[in-house]
Amino acid sequence: MGWTVLDDAPIEGLRADLQPSVDEALWLTLLGKQLHWNLVGPTFLSAHAQLDDIVEHARSWTDDLAERLVTLAGVADGSPAAAARGELGSLPISQLAIEDALGTMADALASFARRLRDRAAAADDRDLATQDLYVEVLRAVEKNLWMVRAHLEHPKS
C-alpha cells in the first residue's frame, strides 16, 4: 500500500498535469521579473510594483502546485529546464513600454488561466483536492489578470 489515498491510475494522470502547471508558474515568475526590470513609461512605479506582486503570487502558485505533485508521490521539477517548458508566450529581452509589458503579462496570465481551467475540469473525477488547488490558483490568476487589464483600460467617454 502506498502513501497516498488514491489509486495509482488516476494519480499518474494528475502528476502528468501538475508538472506542466509548475512549469508555467515558474515561467510566469521569470516573465514577471523580465518585464519588471525593463519597463519604461509614465506609470512606471505602479506597473513595476504590480509586476512584483504578480511574481510573488506566481512563486506561491509554483510552491503550492509542486507540493501537491509531491503529495501525490511525484517528483517536482523546478529546474531552469522546467521553467523553459512552461513558456506562455515570448520572453522579451528589451525595454518595453508599459502597455506592451502589461499586455504581454495579460496574455500570459490568460493562457495560464485557460490551462488551469482545463486541468481543473479533468481532475474532477480523479481527485477533488487537486481540483480544488487548481480552482484556488485559477481564482488568483484571474484576479491578477483583472488588475493588469484594469491598468491597461481607458475609461469610455
Backbone as JSON Lines, residues from 0, in Angstrom:
{"i":0,"aa":"M","n":[0.84,-1.18,0.0],"ca":[0.0,0.0,0.0],"c":[0.88,1.24,0.0]}
{"i":1,"aa":"G","n":[0.53,2.21,-0.86],"ca":[1.31,3.44,-0.97],"c":[0.92,4.45,0.09]}
{"i":2,"aa":"W","n":[1.57,5.58,0.02],"ca":[1.34,6.64,0.98],"c":[0.15,7.51,0.63]}
{"i":3,"aa":"T","n":[-0.34,7.43,-0.59],"ca":[-1.49,8.25,-0.97],"c":[-2.78,7.47,-0.78]}
{"i":4,"aa":"V","n":[-3.89,8.17,-0.74],"ca":[-5.18,7.53,-0.56],"c":[-5.89,7.29,-1.89]}
{"i":5,"aa":"L","n":[-5.23,7.64,-2.99],"ca":[-5.81,7.45,-4.32],"c":[-5.23,6.22,-4.99]}
{"i":6,"aa":"D","n":[-5.97,5.67,-5.93],"ca":[-5.47,4.56,-6.73],"c":[-4.38,5.06,-7.66]}
{"i":7,"aa":"D","n":[-3.5,4.15,-8.08],"ca":[-2.38,4.54,-8.94],"c":[-2.81,5.1,-10.28]}
{"i":8,"aa":"A","n":[-3.86,4.58,-10.89],"ca":[-4.26,5.03,-12.24],"c":[-4.58,6.52,-12.28]}
{"i":9,"aa":"P","n":[-5.44,7.04,-11.41],"ca":[-5.71,8.47,-11.5],"c":[-4.52,9.34,-11.08]}
{"i":10,"aa":"I","n":[-3.69,8.82,-10.17],"ca":[-2.56,9.61,-9.69],"c":[-1.6,9.92,-10.83]}
{"i":11,"aa":"E","n":[-1.34,8.95,-11.69],"ca":[-0.39,9.18,-12.78],"c":[-0.85,10.33,-13.68]}
{"i":12,"aa":"G","n":[-2.12,10.35,-14.01],"ca":[-2.65,11.44,-14.83],"c":[-2.59,12.78,-14.11]}
{"i":13,"aa":"L","n":[-2.85,12.78,-12.81],"ca":[-2.77,14.02,-12.04],"c":[-1.35,14.56,-12.02]}
{"i":14,"aa":"R","n":[-0.39,13.66,-11.81],"ca":[1.01,14.08,-11.81],"c":[1.41,14.62,-13.18]}
{"i":15,"aa":"A","n":[0.92,13.97,-14.22],"ca":[1.24,14.42,-15.58],"c":[0.71,15.82,-15.85]}
{"i":16,"aa":"D","n":[-0.4,16.2,-15.24],"ca":[-0.97,17.53,-15.41],"c":[-0.35,18.56,-14.46]}
{"i":17,"aa":"L","n":[0.07,18.12,-13.29],"ca":[0.61,19.07,-12.31],"c":[1.96,19.63,-12.72]}
{"i":18,"aa":"Q","n":[2.84,18.79,-13.28],"ca":[4.17,19.31,-13.63],"c":[4.1,20.43,-14.65]}
{"i":19,"aa":"P","n":[3.29,20.34,-15.71],"ca":[3.2,21.49,-16.62],"c":[2.67,22.75,-15.93]}
{"i":20,"aa":"S","n":[1.83,22.59,-14.93],"ca":[1.34,23.75,-14.19],"c":[2.48,24.38,-13.39]}
{"i":21,"aa":"V","n":[3.32,23.54,-12.8],"ca":[4.52,24.03,-12.1],"c":[5.41,24.77,-13.09]}
{"i":22,"aa":"D","n":[5.64,24.16,-14.26],"ca":[6.49,24.77,-15.29],"c":[5.97,26.16,-15.67]}
{"i":23,"aa":"E","n":[4.67,26.25,-15.88],"ca":[4.06,27.52,-16.31],"c":[4.14,28.58,-15.21]}
{"i":24,"aa":"A","n":[3.92,28.19,-13.97],"ca":[4.01,29.15,-12.87],"c":[5.46,29.63,-12.71]}
{"i":25,"aa":"L","n":[6.42,28.73,-12.87],"ca":[7.83,29.13,-12.83],"c":[8.13,30.14,-13.94]}
{"i":26,"aa":"W","n":[7.62,29.84,-15.13],"ca":[7.86,30.73,-16.27],"c":[7.25,32.11,-16.03]}
{"i":27,"aa":"L","n":[6.08,32.15,-15.39],"ca":[5.46,33.45,-15.07],"c":[6.35,34.28,-14.16]}
{"i":28,"aa":"T","n":[7.06,33.64,-13.23],"ca":[7.96,34.39,-12.35],"c":[9.09,35.02,-13.16]}
{"i":29,"aa":"L","n":[9.62,34.26,-14.12],"ca":[10.68,34.79,-14.97],"c":[10.18,35.91,-15.87]}
{"i":30,"aa":"L","n":[9.03,35.7,-16.47],"ca":[8.44,36.73,-17.31],"c":[8.18,38.0,-16.5]}
{"i":31,"aa":"G","n":[7.6,37.84,-15.33],"ca":[7.28,39.0,-14.49],"c":[8.51,39.8,-14.13]}
{"i":32,"aa":"K","n":[9.59,39.13,-13.78],"ca":[10.82,39.85,-13.44],"c":[11.43,40.5,-14.67]}
{"i":33,"aa":"Q","n":[11.43,39.8,-15.8],"ca":[11.97,40.37,-17.03],"c":[11.23,41.67,-17.4]}
{"i":34,"aa":"L","n":[9.91,41.63,-17.32],"ca":[9.11,42.82,-17.62],"c":[9.34,43.91,-16.57]}
{"i":35,"aa":"H","n":[9.37,43.52,-15.31],"ca":[9.56,44.41,-14.16],"c":[10.85,45.22,-14.3]}
{"i":36,"aa":"W","n":[11.92,44.57,-14.74],"ca":[13.21,45.24,-14.85],"c":[13.29,46.17,-16.06]}
{"i":37,"aa":"N","n":[12.51,45.92,-17.09],"ca":[12.7,46.61,-18.36],"c":[11.54,47.52,-18.77]}
{"i":38,"aa":"L","n":[10.71,47.9,-17.82],"ca":[9.6,48.82,-18.08],"c":[10.08,50.24,-18.31]}
{"i":39,"aa":"V","n":[9.4,50.93,-19.18],"ca":[9.61,52.37,-19.31],"c":[8.26,53.03,-19.58]}
{"i":40,"aa":"G","n":[8.06,54.2,-19.02],"ca":[6.82,54.91,-19.26],"c":[6.36,55.71,-18.06]}
{"i":41,"aa":"P","n":[5.31,56.5,-18.27],"ca":[4.86,57.44,-17.24],"c":[4.27,56.81,-15.98]}
{"i":42,"aa":"T","n":[3.75,55.62,-16.05],"ca":[3.21,54.97,-14.84],"c":[4.14,53.85,-14.38]}
{"i":43,"aa":"F","n":[5.44,54.09,-14.58],"ca":[6.45,53.09,-14.26],"c":[6.3,52.52,-12.85]}
{"i":44,"aa":"L","n":[6.22,53.39,-11.87],"ca":[6.26,52.94,-10.48],"c":[5.12,51.98,-10.16]}
{"i":45,"aa":"S","n":[3.91,52.31,-10.56],"ca":[2.78,51.43,-10.23],"c":[2.85,50.12,-11.02]}
{"i":46,"aa":"A","n":[3.26,50.18,-12.28],"ca":[3.37,48.95,-13.07],"c":[4.51,48.07,-12.56]}
{"i":47,"aa":"H","n":[5.62,48.7,-12.16],"ca":[6.77,48.0,-11.59],"c":[6.34,47.23,-10.34]}
{"i":48,"aa":"A","n":[5.6,47.9,-9.46],"ca":[5.11,47.26,-8.24],"c":[4.09,46.16,-8.55]}
{"i":49,"aa":"Q","n":[3.23,46.41,-9.51],"ca":[2.22,45.42,-9.88],"c":[2.88,44.13,-10.39]}
{"i":50,"aa":"L","n":[3.89,44.27,-11.2],"ca":[4.59,43.09,-11.7],"c":[5.31,42.35,-10.57]}
{"i":51,"aa":"D","n":[5.86,43.08,-9.62],"ca":[6.47,42.44,-8.45],"c":[5.44,41.62,-7.68]}
{"i":52,"aa":"D","n":[4.24,42.16,-7.53],"ca":[3.17,41.41,-6.85],"c":[2.84,40.12,-7.6]}
{"i":53,"aa":"I","n":[2.75,40.21,-8.91],"ca":[2.45,39.02,-9.71],"c":[3.54,37.98,-9.55]}
{"i":54,"aa":"V","n":[4.79,38.41,-9.53],"ca":[5.91,37.48,-9.35],"c":[5.78,36.77,-8.0]}
{"i":55,"aa":"E","n":[5.48,37.51,-6.95],"ca":[5.32,36.88,-5.63],"c":[4.17,35.88,-5.63]}
{"i":56,"aa":"H","n":[3.07,36.23,-6.28],"ca":[1.94,35.3,-6.38],"c":[2.34,34.06,-7.17]}
{"i":57,"aa":"A","n":[3.03,34.25,-8.29],"ca":[3.44,33.12,-9.12],"c":[4.37,32.19,-8.36]}
{"i":58,"aa":"R","n":[5.23,32.75,-7.53],"ca":[6.11,31.9,-6.7],"c":[5.28,31.05,-5.75]}
{"i":59,"aa":"S","n":[4.26,31.65,-5.19],"ca":[3.38,30.92,-4.28],"c":[2.6,29.83,-5.02]}
{"i":60,"aa":"W","n":[2.1,30.15,-6.23],"ca":[1.4,29.15,-7.03],"c":[2.33,27.99,-7.37]}
{"i":61,"aa":"T","n":[3.57,28.33,-7.72],"ca":[4.56,27.3,-8.04],"c":[4.73,26.36,-6.86]}
{"i":62,"aa":"D","n":[4.91,26.93,-5.7],"ca":[5.13,26.14,-4.49],"c":[3.92,25.24,-4.19]}
{"i":63,"aa":"D","n":[2.73,25.79,-4.25],"ca":[1.53,25.0,-3.96],"c":[1.34,23.87,-4.96]}
{"i":64,"aa":"L","n":[1.55,24.15,-6.24],"ca":[1.39,23.11,-7.27],"c":[2.46,22.03,-7.13]}
{"i":65,"aa":"A","n":[3.71,22.44,-6.87],"ca":[4.79,21.47,-6.7],"c":[4.56,20.61,-5.47]}
{"i":66,"aa":"E","n":[4.09,21.21,-4.4],"ca":[3.83,20.43,-3.18],"c":[2.69,19.44,-3.39]}
{"i":67,"aa":"R","n":[1.7,19.81,-4.18],"ca":[0.62,18.86,-4.48],"c":[1.16,17.7,-5.3]}
{"i":68,"aa":"L","n":[2.03,17.99,-6.24],"ca":[2.65,16.94,-7.05],"c":[3.42,15.96,-6.17]}
{"i":69,"aa":"V","n":[4.2,16.47,-5.23],"ca":[4.95,15.61,-4.33],"c":[4.02,14.84,-3.39]}
{"i":70,"aa":"T","n":[2.93,15.49,-2.97],"ca":[1.94,14.81,-2.13],"c":[1.38,13.58,-2.84]}
{"i":71,"aa":"L","n":[1.29,13.65,-4.16],"ca":[0.78,12.54,-4.95],"c":[1.9,11.6,-5.4]}
{"i":72,"aa":"A","n":[2.98,11.58,-4.61],"ca":[4.11,10.67,-4.83],"c":[4.85,10.95,-6.13]}
{"i":73,"aa":"G","n":[4.8,12.2,-6.56],"ca":[5.56,12.6,-7.75],"c":[6.85,13.29,-7.33]}
{"i":74,"aa":"V","n":[7.61,13.68,-8.31],"ca":[8.83,14.44,-8.09],"c":[8.66,15.76,-8.82]}
{"i":75,"aa":"A","n":[8.74,16.85,-8.1],"ca":[8.58,18.17,-8.7],"c":[9.89,18.62,-9.31]}
{"i":76,"aa":"D","n":[9.81,19.11,-10.53],"ca":[10.98,19.61,-11.24],"c":[10.91,21.13,-11.26]}
{"i":77,"aa":"G","n":[11.8,21.78,-10.54],"ca":[11.85,23.24,-10.52],"c":[13.1,23.78,-11.19]}
{"i":78,"aa":"S","n":[13.67,23.0,-12.08],"ca":[14.91,23.36,-12.75],"c":[14.7,24.45,-13.8]}
{"i":79,"aa":"P","n":[15.79,25.07,-14.27],"ca":[15.65,26.03,-15.38],"c":[14.98,25.4,-16.61]}
{"i":80,"aa":"A","n":[15.24,24.13,-16.85],"ca":[14.6,23.44,-17.98],"c":[13.09,23.38,-17.79]}
{"i":81,"aa":"A","n":[12.65,23.19,-16.56],"ca":[11.2,23.16,-16.29],"c":[10.58,24.51,-16.59]}
{"i":82,"aa":"A","n":[11.24,25.57,-16.16],"ca":[10.72,26.91,-16.43],"c":[10.65,27.15,-17.94]}
{"i":83,"aa":"A","n":[11.64,26.67,-18.68],"ca":[11.64,26.85,-20.14],"c":[10.48,26.09,-20.79]}
{"i":84,"aa":"R","n":[10.11,24.95,-20.22],"ca":[8.98,24.18,-20.76],"c":[7.66,24.9,-20.55]}
{"i":85,"aa":"G","n":[7.61,25.8,-19.57],"ca":[6.37,26.46,-19.21],"c":[6.05,27.7,-20.01]}
{"i":86,"aa":"E","n":[6.7,27.88,-21.12],"ca":[6.53,29.12,-21.89],"c":[5.07,29.39,-22.22]}
{"i":87,"aa":"L","n":[4.62,30.56,-21.86],"ca":[3.25,31.02,-22.13],"c":[3.27,32.22,-23.06]}
{"i":88,"aa":"G","n":[4.27,32.32,-23.86],"ca":[4.44,33.45,-24.76],"c":[5.91,33.76,-24.89]}
{"i":89,"aa":"S","n":[6.24,34.9,-25.43],"ca":[7.64,35.26,-25.61],"c":[8.19,35.95,-24.37]}
{"i":90,"aa":"L","n":[9.49,35.84,-24.2],"ca":[10.17,36.49,-23.09],"c":[11.02,37.62,-23.68]}
{"i":91,"aa":"P","n":[10.49,38.84,-23.7],"ca":[11.19,39.93,-24.37],"c":[12.48,40.32,-23.66]}
{"i":92,"aa":"I","n":[13.51,40.56,-24.45],"ca":[14.8,40.98,-23.91],"c":[15.08,42.39,-24.42]}
{"i":93,"aa":"S","n":[14.27,43.33,-23.98],"ca":[14.43,44.72,-24.4],"c":[13.6,45.59,-23.47]}
{"i":94,"aa":"Q","n":[13.8,46.89,-23.57],"ca":[12.93,47.79,-22.84],"c":[11.56,47.77,-23.49]}
{"i":95,"aa":"L","n":[10.53,47.87,-22.66],"ca":[9.17,47.82,-23.17],"c":[8.34,48.96,-22.59]}
{"i":96,"aa":"A","n":[7.51,49.53,-23.43],"ca":[6.52,50.49,-22.94],"c":[5.58,49.74,-21.99]}
{"i":97,"aa":"I","n":[5.09,50.44,-21.03],"ca":[4.24,49.81,-20.01],"c":[3.08,49.05,-20.64]}
{"i":98,"aa":"E","n":[2.42,49.64,-21.61],"ca":[1.27,48.97,-22.25],"c":[1.7,47.64,-22.88]}
{"i":99,"aa":"D","n":[2.88,47.62,-23.51],"ca":[3.37,46.38,-24.13],"c":[3.73,45.34,-23.08]}
{"i":100,"aa":"A","n":[4.4,45.79,-22.02],"ca":[4.81,44.87,-20.96],"c":[3.59,44.27,-20.27]}
{"i":101,"aa":"L","n":[2.64,45.11,-19.9],"ca":[1.45,44.61,-19.22],"c":[0.57,43.79,-20.17]}
{"i":102,"aa":"G","n":[0.55,44.15,-21.44],"ca":[-0.17,43.34,-22.42],"c":[0.43,41.95,-22.54]}
{"i":103,"aa":"T","n":[1.76,41.87,-22.51],"ca":[2.44,40.58,-22.53],"c":[2.08,39.76,-21.3]}
{"i":104,"aa":"M","n":[2.07,40.42,-20.14],"ca":[1.71,39.71,-18.9],"c":[0.25,39.28,-18.93]}
{"i":105,"aa":"A","n":[-0.63,40.14,-19.42],"ca":[-2.05,39.79,-19.51],"c":[-2.25,38.56,-20.39]}
{"i":106,"aa":"D","n":[-1.57,38.51,-21.52],"ca":[-1.67,37.35,-22.42],"c":[-1.2,36.08,-21.72]}
{"i":107,"aa":"A","n":[-0.08,36.18,-21.0],"ca":[0.46,35.01,-20.29],"c":[-0.48,34.54,-19.18]}
{"i":108,"aa":"L","n":[-1.02,35.49,-18.42],"ca":[-1.96,35.12,-17.36],"c":[-3.22,34.49,-17.93]}
{"i":109,"aa":"A","n":[-3.73,35.03,-19.02],"ca":[-4.94,34.48,-19.64],"c":[-4.68,33.06,-20.14]}
{"i":110,"aa":"S","n":[-3.53,32.83,-20.74],"ca":[-3.19,31.5,-21.22],"c":[-3.07,30.51,-20.05]}
{"i":111,"aa":"F","n":[-2.42,30.94,-18.99],"ca":[-2.28,30.1,-17.79],"c":[-3.66,29.79,-17.21]}
{"i":112,"aa":"A","n":[-4.53,30.78,-17.15],"ca":[-5.89,30.59,-16.62],"c":[-6.64,29.54,-17.44]}
{"i":113,"aa":"R","n":[-6.55,29.63,-18.76],"ca":[-7.24,28.65,-19.62],"c":[-6.72,27.24,-19.35]}
{"i":114,"aa":"R","n":[-5.43,27.1,-19.22],"ca":[-4.84,25.77,-18.97],"c":[-5.24,25.25,-17.59]}
{"i":115,"aa":"L","n":[-5.24,26.12,-16.59],"ca":[-5.67,25.7,-15.25],"c":[-7.13,25.26,-15.26]}
{"i":116,"aa":"R","n":[-7.95,25.99,-15.98],"ca":[-9.37,25.65,-16.05],"c":[-9.56,24.25,-16.66]}
{"i":117,"aa":"D","n":[-8.83,23.97,-17.73],"ca":[-8.9,22.64,-18.36],"c":[-8.42,21.55,-17.42]}
{"i":118,"aa":"R","n":[-7.33,21.82,-16.7],"ca":[-6.79,20.82,-15.77],"c":[-7.72,20.61,-14.58]}
{"i":119,"aa":"A","n":[-8.36,21.68,-14.13],"ca":[-9.32,21.55,-13.03],"c":[-10.5,20.68,-13.46]}
{"i":120,"aa":"A","n":[-10.99,20.89,-14.65],"ca":[-12.11,20.08,-15.16],"c":[-11.7,18.62,-15.28]}
{"i":121,"aa":"A","n":[-10.49,18.37,-15.74],"ca":[-10.02,16.99,-15.9],"c":[-9.78,16.31,-14.56]}
{"i":122,"aa":"A","n":[-9.41,17.07,-13.54],"ca":[-9.13,16.49,-12.23],"c":[-10.39,16.12,-11.47]}
{"i":123,"aa":"D","n":[-11.54,16.63,-11.89],"ca":[-12.8,16.46,-11.16],"c":[-13.06,15.02,-10.74]}
{"i":124,"aa":"D","n":[-13.06,14.11,-11.68],"ca":[-13.38,12.72,-11.36],"c":[-12.23,12.0,-10.67]}
{"i":125,"aa":"R","n":[-11.05,12.51,-10.83],"ca":[-9.89,11.81,-10.29],"c":[-9.54,12.22,-8.87]}
{"i":126,"aa":"D","n":[-9.64,13.53,-8.56],"ca":[-9.21,13.98,-7.24],"c":[-9.72,15.38,-6.95]}
{"i":127,"aa":"L","n":[-10.64,15.48,-6.01],"ca":[-11.21,16.77,-5.65],"c":[-10.19,17.71,-5.03]}
{"i":128,"aa":"A","n":[-9.22,17.17,-4.28],"ca":[-8.22,18.04,-3.64],"c":[-7.35,18.73,-4.69]}
{"i":129,"aa":"T","n":[-6.95,18.01,-5.71],"ca":[-6.16,18.61,-6.78],"c":[-7.01,19.61,-7.56]}
{"i":130,"aa":"Q","n":[-8.26,19.24,-7.81],"ca":[-9.15,20.17,-8.5],"c":[-9.31,21.45,-7.68]}
{"i":131,"aa":"D","n":[-9.46,21.32,-6.38],"ca":[-9.62,22.49,-5.52],"c":[-8.39,23.4,-5.6]}
{"i":132,"aa":"L","n":[-7.2,22.81,-5.64],"ca":[-5.98,23.61,-5.77],"c":[-5.98,24.36,-7.1]}
{"i":133,"aa":"Y","n":[-6.31,23.67,-8.18],"ca":[-6.38,24.34,-9.48],"c":[-7.36,25.51,-9.44]}
{"i":134,"aa":"V","n":[-8.51,25.3,-8.83],"ca":[-9.52,26.36,-8.75],"c":[-9.01,27.53,-7.91]}
{"i":135,"aa":"E","n":[-8.34,27.23,-6.81],"ca":[-7.78,28.28,-5.95],"c":[-6.75,29.11,-6.72]}
{"i":136,"aa":"V","n":[-5.84,28.44,-7.42],"ca":[-4.83,29.15,-8.19],"c":[-5.5,29.92,-9.33]}
{"i":137,"aa":"L","n":[-6.48,29.3,-9.98],"ca":[-7.2,29.94,-11.07],"c":[-7.84,31.25,-10.62]}
{"i":138,"aa":"R","n":[-8.48,31.23,-9.45],"ca":[-9.09,32.47,-8.93],"c":[-8.05,33.57,-8.76]}
{"i":139,"aa":"A","n":[-6.9,33.21,-8.24],"ca":[-5.84,34.19,-8.02],"c":[-5.26,34.69,-9.35]}
{"i":140,"aa":"V","n":[-5.09,33.8,-10.3],"ca":[-4.57,34.18,-11.61],"c":[-5.55,35.16,-12.28]}
{"i":141,"aa":"E","n":[-6.83,34.81,-12.25],"ca":[-7.83,35.67,-12.87],"c":[-7.94,37.03,-12.17]}
{"i":142,"aa":"K","n":[-7.74,37.07,-10.87],"ca":[-7.75,38.35,-10.16],"c":[-6.57,39.21,-10.61]}
{"i":143,"aa":"N","n":[-5.41,38.6,-10.73],"ca":[-4.24,39.33,-11.22],"c":[-4.46,39.8,-12.66]}
{"i":144,"aa":"L","n":[-5.08,38.96,-13.47],"ca":[-5.38,39.34,-14.85],"c":[-6.32,40.54,-14.89]}
{"i":145,"aa":"W","n":[-7.33,40.54,-14.06],"ca":[-8.26,41.67,-13.97],"c":[-7.51,42.95,-13.63]}
{"i":146,"aa":"M","n":[-6.6,42.88,-12.67],"ca":[-5.86,44.07,-12.24],"c":[-4.94,44.58,-13.34]}
{"i":147,"aa":"V","n":[-4.31,43.67,-14.07],"ca":[-3.45,44.09,-15.18],"c":[-4.29,44.74,-16.27]}
{"i":148,"aa":"R","n":[-5.41,44.11,-16.6],"ca":[-6.28,44.68,-17.64],"c":[-6.82,46.05,-17.2]}
{"i":149,"aa":"A","n":[-7.14,46.2,-15.93],"ca":[-7.64,47.5,-15.43],"c":[-6.57,48.57,-15.58]}
{"i":150,"aa":"H","n":[-5.33,48.2,-15.42],"ca":[-4.23,49.15,-15.59],"c":[-4.13,49.59,-17.05]}
{"i":151,"aa":"L","n":[-4.52,48.72,-17.96],"ca":[-4.42,49.0,-19.39],"c":[-5.65,49.68,-19.98]}
{"i":152,"aa":"E","n":[-6.78,49.57,-19.3],"ca":[-8.03,50.11,-19.83],"c":[-8.07,51.63,-19.74]}
{"i":153,"aa":"H","n":[-8.78,52.21,-20.67],"ca":[-9.04,53.64,-20.65],"c":[-10.54,53.83,-20.5]}
{"i":154,"aa":"P","n":[-10.95,54.79,-19.68],"ca":[-12.4,55.0,-19.49],"c":[-13.09,55.32,-20.82]}
{"i":155,"aa":"K","n":[-14.29,54.81,-20.94],"ca":[-15.09,55.1,-22.13],"c":[-15.82,56.41,-21.91]}
{"i":156,"aa":"S","n":[-15.81,57.25,-22.93],"ca":[-16.47,58.55,-22.79],"c":[-17.92,58.46,-23.18]}
